[in-house]
């Protein structure tokens, strides 16, 4: 079983940049099943860097036609960075984070925290990614899943199962573990 986070504004598609995401969903995935454990809501962040005016899903990096919020631009850089720190803290127990885009600084921070950053096409359906991870838990094929499974074989792994609240899941998905003939 693995915990995986998704940057999604609608709960159905991966459609947000990790650092600027306003919502992250954490699922616990096991073969054939995924439970939505938590949804984190974050303040809108001002993008920085060379891609700050670009959004996944726009052809040829077409600039995003929105006005910057002056009160956010005037804040010190440390406060903007704290928003990324809060997101990394929220996904701290996850094996991976799926997003439509992730900046190099956030990639480094996620990897240092032992979390695999995964960039997917803008609008990729969350349930398809849940199925992909469920399938990989049984049959392999995703290297980060194989590494996370090996890492999770610690002596105290059953303690987390004992402490789990089995009846309080927000959403549950039945997933595939095999490809039907």
Buried (B, 14 or more C-beta within 10 A) or exposed (E): BBBBBBBBEEEEBBBBBBBBBBBBBBBBBBBBBBBBBBBBEBEEBBBBEEEBBBBBBEEEEEEEEEEEEEEBEEEEEEEBBBBBEEBBEBBEBBBBBBBBBBBEEBBEBBEEBEBBBBBBEBBBEBEEBBBBBBBBBBEEEBEBBEBBBEEEEEEEEEEEEEEBEEEEBEEEBEBBBEEEE
